[in-house]
Amino acid sequence: MGQPITVTVRAGASPDIRFFECDRSLTGMAIEVYTEDSPMRSGDRPPDVLARRLLEARARKVTIYSNVVTVEAPEDVWPALEPRAVYTIEHLFEFYGDDAGWSFEARGVEPEISKVQ
């Protein structure tokens, strides 16, 4: 089981954008960009998994570069999406690898995200 990631949130210049700064790098030097149509969305690398989870939570676009996750979503979904995104990022490495199945359910754990809404 990995350690939680520490996340700091900053609002973007547009009300649709949030920056989530992490205490560790999530990618190499490549900029990873995900939308609903992204072929990488089905990958199993940590940034792929994170982007998939955020897109399923109603984000429109996710960009990950090193330790910064930039999320674009409609302004009206941010009150629910921001705490969910923080929780999702914080716990990304908690259940890691093939045995974990990249999910709380695969580990038989009930995620506490239902409390964060």
C-alpha positions in Angstrom: 0.0 0.0 0.0 1.4 3.4 -1.0 1.4 6.6 0.8 -1.2 9.3 0.2 -0.2 12.3 -1.9 -0.4 15.8 -0.5 -2.4 18.1 -2.7 -2.8 21.9 -2.9 -5.5 23.4 -5.0 -5.4 26.7 -6.9 -8.1 28.2 -9.0 -7.3 29.1 -12.6 -7.9 32.4 -14.4 -11.1 30.8 -15.8 -13.7 29.5 -13.3 -13.6 26.2 -15.3 -10.0 25.5 -14.3 -8.4 24.1 -11.2 -4.7 23.3 -10.6 -3.9 20.4 -8.2 -0.3 20.6 -7.1 1.1 17.3 -5.7 4.1 16.6 -3.4 5.4 14.1 -6.0 5.6 13.7 -9.7 2.9 11.7 -11.5 4.5 11.8 -15.0 7.9 12.0 -16.6 8.7 15.1 -18.7 5.8 14.5 -21.1 2.6 16.4 -20.9 -0.3 14.0 -20.7 -3.7 15.3 -22.0 -6.9 13.4 -21.6 -10.5 14.0 -22.7 -13.4 11.5 -23.0 -12.1 10.6 -26.5 -8.5 10.1 -25.5 -7.1 6.7 -26.4 -4.7 6.9 -23.4 -7.8 7.0 -21.2 -7.9 3.2 -21.2 -4.3 2.8 -20.1 -3.1 1.5 -16.8 -0.3 3.9 -15.9 -0.9 6.1 -12.9 -1.7 9.3 -14.9 -4.1 7.2 -17.1 -5.9 5.9 -14.1 -6.1 9.3 -12.5 -7.4 10.9 -15.6 -10.0 8.2 -16.1 -11.3 8.7 -12.5 -11.5 12.4 -12.9 -13.2 12.2 -16.2 -15.7 9.8 -14.7 -16.3 12.4 -12.0 -17.4 15.0 -14.6 -14.2 16.6 -15.6 -14.1 17.6 -19.3 -10.3 17.7 -19.7 -7.3 16.6 -17.6 -3.7 17.6 -18.2 -1.0 16.1 -16.1 2.6 17.3 -16.2 5.0 16.2 -13.5 3.4 17.2 -10.2 0.6 19.4 -11.5 -2.8 18.1 -12.5 -4.9 20.7 -14.4 -8.6 19.9 -14.6 -11.2 21.6 -16.7 -14.8 21.2 -15.8 -18.0 23.2 -16.0 -18.1 25.9 -13.3 -21.3 24.5 -11.7 -19.8 21.1 -11.0 -16.8 22.4 -9.0 -18.4 22.5 -5.6 -18.8 18.7 -5.8 -15.8 17.9 -8.1 -13.1 19.8 -6.2 -13.2 17.7 -3.0 -13.7 14.5 -5.0 -10.6 15.4 -7.2 -8.5 16.1 -4.1 -9.5 12.8 -2.6 -8.9 10.9 -5.8 -5.4 12.4 -6.3 -4.5 11.9 -2.6 -5.3 8.2 -2.7 -4.0 7.4 -6.2 -1.1 5.3 -5.0 -2.8 3.8 -2.0 -3.9 0.8 -3.9 -1.2 0.3 -6.6 -0.4 -2.4 -9.1 -2.1 -5.3 -10.8 -3.1 -7.1 -7.6 -5.0 -4.0 -6.4 -6.9 -3.7 -9.7 -6.5 0.1 -9.4 -9.6 0.3 -7.3 -10.9 0.5 -3.8 -13.5 -2.2 -4.7 -10.7 -4.6 -5.8 -9.2 -4.3 -2.3 -12.5 -4.7 -0.6 -12.4 -1.2 0.8 -15.3 1.3 0.9 -13.9 4.7 -0.3 -14.7 7.6 1.9 -15.4 9.8 -1.1 -19.2 9.4 -0.5 -18.7 11.5 2.6 -17.0 14.2 0.6 -19.9 15.8 -1.3 
